[in-house]
Amino acid sequence: MNVSIVDIEIGLNRQRAGFDLQDIAESAAVFLEDAPALEIIRWAAATFGDRLCLTSSMSDALLIDLVSRVKPGIDVLFIDTGYHFAETIGTRDAVRQVYDVNVIDVKPSRTVAEQERDLGPRLFGRNPDLCCYLRKVEPLNRALEPYLAWVSGIRRDEAVTRSDVRVVEWDTKRQMVKINPIARWTQDDVDNYMADNGVLINPLHYDDYPSIGCAPCTRQVAPGEDPRSGRWAGMGKTECGLHL
């Protein structure tokens, strides 16, 4: 294979940009650790401009409410897996009407019918890791390519696997910056903010679904159970792979 000087220069420039972004992320993680969520978002908007987006599962619009206050019109990536509850799709549609954001539906490369044709029915029950990869992780990776940074709503208190998340991180897998402005928030912080600001919430939350994913892999949670115990119950799985 012939490699030109131009090809080499492009590769080196990408490497340099990656190293610069990593330095930015690691520095910001330190000086923004104790900053309020809105200050973290202001820093992200000022640093990355239109190369910043956020992701939302449409469990609620808390992150959308926060970010749109700082950066109206921001791109919101919603992964439409084909397996969502009707209530989740309804929440997405309401977000489009209520908030000044640009909701982008991110779809897998295959429809549910095509996946079942190629890989057999109920892949989510036979191989949930592969199903999550095909319907969530790969589509998000593709959708994030135009951006330098993305905003996520994950929090330290949600799960043991998220206990050490930083407010700004270097996403090694995607070679971009990841901002987690509510990483330090507790559930009480979340509840208070949503009540005080009238934030849209997925109605499933009122029907004992504290953590909402795809319909086949999400069940109701009994009082006293871990809020995320309704996700992939009985499958020995705790994360879809988006944040790993």
Buried (B, 14 or more C-beta within 10 A) or exposed (E): EEEEEEEEEEEEEEEEEBEEBBEBBBEBBEEBEEBEBEBBBBBBBEBBEEBBBBBBBBBBBBBBBBBBBBBEEBBBBBBBBBBBBEBBBBBBEBBEEBBEBEBBEBBBEBEBEEBEEEBEEEBBEEBBBEBBBBBBBBBBBEBBEEBBBBBBBBBBBBBEEBEEBBBBBBBEEBBBBBBBBBBBBEEEBBEEBBEEEEBBBBBBBEEEBBBBBBBBBBBEBEEEEBBBBBBBBEEEBBBBBBBE
